[in-house]
Amino acid sequence: MADSDIDARDRHTFAVADHGIDPSDMPPAAGATGGAGGPGAHVAARSGAKRDAGMSWLDTFIWCGIPILIVVLIRIFLVGFYEIPTRSMESTIEPGDRVITFKQAERAFGLKRGDVVVFHDPADWLANEQSSGPLAGDYLIKRVIGLPGDTVECEGAGQPVKVNGVAIDESAYLKAGVQPSAFPFSVKVSAGHVFVMGDNRANSADSRYHQDDGDHGLVPVGNVVGVGLCRYWPLSRLGSLDAHHEVFDKVPAGASA
């Protein structure tokens, strides 16, 4: 074997040994498709770009789409927003106040005496409501005073309202200077209905005023669309709509409706 052949072989051996120390320095094999400059590199790059594009749409849906969907579902099924134009619930709610209601409260927990409720007009009550502006829809807002089976009554000017024979102190929510009722009434609440009154009794065409309608002034429970949670606007009147359930603590259960 010629000396030149031996030298060439030795140089090749040393080169291979040297690349064994750091494989990254090895030159690409001829015809390889996965090298940095081969066709395989372009295929991998395109695949990676597609994956990145796919992830960006997925990320957008997760971080934007899902929260928006949740808000929409809550708005549709759980909460309602209403602007109050009438003076019938002063001073708990003033004209122009905006309130939030929990739509499922009556189904989840049942209505309670003292709850502030929004309901569909049961028998053209809006014709007698004194409003400070246009009312969207056919909604009214009042306070539940009597439940099915209750007897709600009052002897008139200067006298308290009685529920099942027990006089209740409504000073916690009645508008200052307003009597519980300027005229006498007595109503037995029938099954599936509630008796409601405004906190401003001097300016509230409530259950007392509609004794001659189809439900004798009562509101079908099915007409209730939500229980008031809070005022959210204007910010100066931000606060909860207190049901004052304690006012009715001593009231016994009503008779079977």
C-alpha positions in Angstrom: 0.0 0.0 0.0 1.4 3.4 -0.9 2.3 5.9 1.7 -0.2 8.4 0.3 -3.0 5.8 0.8 -2.0 5.3 4.4 -1.9 9.0 5.1 -5.4 9.5 3.6 -6.8 6.6 5.6 -5.3 8.0 8.8 -6.7 11.5 8.1 -10.2 10.0 7.6 -9.9 8.0 10.8 -9.0 11.1 12.9 -11.8 13.0 11.2 -14.4 10.4 12.2 -13.0 10.1 15.7 -13.2 13.9 16.1 -16.8 14.1 15.0 -17.7 11.3 17.5 -16.9 13.8 20.2 -19.4 16.4 18.9 -21.9 15.0 16.4 -23.3 18.4 15.7 -20.2 19.1 13.6 -20.9 16.1 11.3 -21.7 17.2 7.8 -25.1 16.2 6.5 -25.3 12.8 4.8 -25.7 12.9 1.0 -29.4 12.7 0.0 -30.7 13.2 3.5 -34.2 14.9 3.7 -34.2 16.0 7.3 -31.1 18.3 7.3 -31.3 22.0 7.9 -31.0 22.7 4.2 -32.9 19.8 2.8 -36.5 19.5 1.6 -37.5 17.9 4.9 -36.7 21.2 6.7 -39.3 23.0 4.7 -41.9 20.3 5.4 -41.2 20.5 9.1 -41.3 24.3 9.1 -44.7 24.3 7.4 -46.0 21.7 9.8 -44.8 23.7 12.8 -46.4 26.9 11.3 -49.7 25.1 11.0 -49.6 23.9 14.5 -48.8 27.4 15.8 -51.7 28.8 13.8 -54.0 26.2 15.1 -52.9 26.9 18.7 -53.4 30.6 18.3 -57.1 30.1 17.3 -57.6 27.7 20.1 -56.0 30.1 22.6 -58.2 32.9 21.3 -61.3 30.7 21.8 -60.2 29.6 25.3 -59.2 33.1 26.6 -61.9 35.2 24.8 -64.7 33.0 23.5 -65.4 31.0 26.6 -65.6 34.0 29.0 -67.9 35.8 26.6 -70.1 32.7 26.3 -70.3 32.4 30.1 -71.3 36.0 30.4 -74.0 35.6 27.7 -75.4 32.5 29.4 -75.4 34.2 32.8 -77.2 37.2 31.3 -79.8 35.0 29.6 -80.5 32.5 32.4 -79.4 34.0 35.7 -79.5 37.8 36.0 -81.7 40.6 34.7 -81.0 44.3 34.4 -83.8 46.8 34.7 -84.1 50.6 34.8 -86.8 51.8 37.2 -88.9 54.7 36.0 -91.6 54.8 38.7 -91.8 56.3 42.3 -93.7 53.3 43.7 -90.6 51.8 45.5 -89.1 55.0 47.0 -87.0 55.4 48.9 -85.6 51.8 48.4 -85.5 52.5 44.7 -85.6 55.9 43.1 -86.7 56.8 39.5 -83.7 56.2 37.2 -82.1 53.6 39.4 -80.9 50.5 37.7 -81.2 47.1 39.4 -80.0 43.6 39.0 -82.2 40.6 39.7 -81.6 36.9 40.1 -83.9 35.2 37.6 -83.9 31.8 39.2 -84.3 32.8 42.8 -88.0 31.9 43.0 -87.3 28.5 41.6 -84.1 27.8 43.5 -85.1 29.1 46.9 -88.8 30.0 46.7 -90.2 33.5 47.3 -90.2 34.9 50.8 -92.1 37.7 52.4 -90.1 40.9 52.0 -88.4 40.0 48.7 -88.3 42.8 46.1 -89.5 41.2 42.9 -89.8 42.2 39.2 -92.8 40.7 37.5 -94.9 40.9 34.3 -97.9 43.2 34.6 -100.7 40.8 35.6 -103.7 42.9 34.7 -102.8 46.2 33.1 -101.5 47.7 36.4 -99.1 49.9 34.4 -102.1 52.1 33.4 -102.3 53.3 37.0 -98.5 53.6 37.7 -97.2 57.2 37.8 -94.0 57.0 35.8 -91.3 59.5 35.4 -90.3 58.1 32.0 -91.1 55.5 29.4 -91.2 51.9 30.7 -89.5 49.3 28.6 -91.7 46.1 28.4 -94.5 45.3 30.8 -92.5 44.9 34.1 -93.3 46.2 37.5 -91.3 46.0 40.8 -92.8 45.6 44.2 -92.2 44.0 47.6 -93.8 40.6 48.5 -96.0 41.0 51.6 -98.1 37.9 51.4 -97.5 34.3 50.3 -100.0 31.7 49.3 -102.3 31.0 52.2 -101.6 34.3 54.0 -104.2 36.8 55.0 -103.0 40.4 54.5 -105.1 43.2 55.9 -105.0 46.7 57.3 -107.7 48.8 59.1 -106.7 52.0 57.3 -105.0 55.2 58.0 -102.5 55.1 60.9 -102.8 51.4 61.3 -100.1 48.8 60.6 -100.5 46.0 58.0 -101.2 42.6 59.5 -100.1 39.3 58.0 -102.0 36.3 59.5 -103.2 38.5 62.3 -99.7 39.7 63.3 -99.0 43.5 62.9 -95.6 44.1 61.2 -93.3 47.1 61.6 -92.4 48.2 58.1 -90.4 51.3 59.1 -87.2 49.6 57.8 -88.3 50.1 54.2 -91.4 52.3 54.0 -90.8 55.8 52.6 -90.5 58.3 55.4 -93.8 59.9 56.3 -95.9 57.4 54.3 -98.6 55.3 56.0 -98.7 51.5 55.6 -102.1 52.1 53.8 -104.4 55.1 53.6 -107.4 52.8 53.3 -108.6 49.5 54.7 -108.3 46.2 52.9 -108.3 42.4 53.6 -107.1 39.8 51.1 -106.6 36.1 51.4 -103.8 35.0 49.1 -104.7 32.2 46.8 -102.6 29.3 45.7 -99.9 30.1 43.2 -100.0 33.9 43.9 -98.4 36.6 46.0 -99.6 39.9 47.4 -97.3 42.8 46.6 -97.0 46.4 47.8 -94.7 49.3 46.9 -92.5 50.9 49.6 -94.0 54.3 48.7 -97.6 53.3 49.6 -98.9 56.8 48.7 -97.8 56.3 45.0 -98.1 52.6 44.3 -100.9 51.0 42.4 -100.2 47.6 43.9 -102.3 44.6 45.0 -104.6 46.8 47.1 -105.9 48.7 44.1 -106.8 45.7 41.8 -109.3 43.7 43.9 -111.7 43.6 40.9 -109.3 42.1 38.3 -109.1 38.4 37.4 -106.7 37.6 40.2 -108.2 39.9 42.9 -105.0 42.1 42.9 -102.7 39.1 43.3 -99.6 38.4 41.2 -99.3 34.9 39.7 -95.9 33.4 40.8 -95.3 32.5 37.2 -95.3 36.2 36.4 -92.3 36.8 38.6 -89.1 37.1 36.5 -86.6 37.8 39.2 -85.8 38.8 42.8 -83.9 42.0 43.3 -80.3 41.8 44.3 -78.8 45.3 44.1 -78.8 48.8 42.6 -75.8 49.2 40.3 -76.4 52.7 38.9 -76.0 55.5 39.6 -72.8 54.7 41.5 -73.9 57.1 44.3 -76.7 54.7 45.0 -74.8 51.4 44.6 -76.1 49.0 47.2 -78.1 45.8 47.9 -81.9 45.6 47.8 -82.5 44.4 51.3 -85.5 42.1 51.6 -85.8 42.8 55.4 -87.0 39.3 56.1 -86.7 40.0 59.8 -89.8 42.2 59.6 -91.8 39.0 59.1 -90.0 36.8 61.7 -93.1 36.6 64.0 -95.6 35.9 61.2 -97.0 32.4 61.4 -97.4 30.2 58.3 -100.6 30.9 56.4 -103.5 28.5 56.1 -103.6 26.1 53.2 -104.2 28.1 50.1 
